[in-house]
């Protein structure tokens, strides 16, 4: 049965992004501007390539003159004129990456207006937001002026060029959906003698967040490389909180202080065993100096060990935080918040690299901003998909009907190429119909070993304009 829902959140988000791309300044020379392809066309088409989970720009280029694709690019992504892949790359390369930020902001504001961010509330102090970096490009031969460089570990010390992205997502333990904020490219910075790095990228993220989301307070989930005095002080100065991994090798003075506090009876311990027989053991204390260099910087501390029924250690970690630890419940909550960093590794990077989006594929490097801009557009497609999954009954019906996201993405790509569709709502209904299970035949039993007859579902009845 066709869905009773007639509203598509995808349509809302594509419209919002389309409105915002109009504000991207045109970096082309006067000669370039004389073409009838607008900056909005380049960005909306680029977004469409990633939203449809295409594996390369070249395969899209081969099909761009097909009438069905032209029609759908217009009706679904507002693309008036599809550029060739070379023109798309050379133009997007010219646009500064910061101009993509408003597209993320507009999608997040939509999510907020619809009350969907409430699902992510975990700490009263702010949204839990792990940060992690990922490499998006590496090469010995291809480079641009924004590449970071390092020497290969071989006798010739060949130069390796690379780009990374520092990614920050709103997450909640137990919730698979994540909300990525605009990623921060880790690239060669102007006037910098050293390579850019994750800590410097965090400084820029904090500055941008303060300007764009003044009221958005976060509990940042950080790995050990951030658990240094200056970085944690900076986070606190912006009014955010942190849960940062504190490895014993990096924090000898802190651990000595914890031992002192333990001797004074101030460190609290508790253990519980879950239904699987796994033991969870905690130690925590409030008010320990972070290290000798910053004795005035007082943090709270949690360590945690999980062991299986045979006593084998399954997980161990320790964190410093500026969240108060009032009791055992607080301590467990902080542990779960600290462990939620895997959501960025698993639900974000793994999905983007292996489940349809092809994050590590080189869609084009360019001379200036192309590499970062395409990676950010891919994250934008991912953000749209995540918000749609959170809030669109029509999409979730299509996902249920097709069982797996990978199947759904394949069908979405095929539909886009085969059927002329005038709206996202109709598009989703087509995906629901094509994935729908066969209705049971009335009064007729299928004998063992016999294949049930497949009933043809008339997709063409939904899309009478099909070419
Ligand atoms: Zn580069």
Boltz pocket constraint, residues with backbone or C-beta under 6 A from the ligand:
constraints:
  - pocket:
      binder: B
      contacts: [[A, 142], [A, 143], [A, 144], [A, 145], [A, 146], [A, 147], [A, 148], [A, 161], [A, 162], [A, 163], [A, 365], [A, 366], [A, 368], [A, 371]]
      max_distance: 6.0
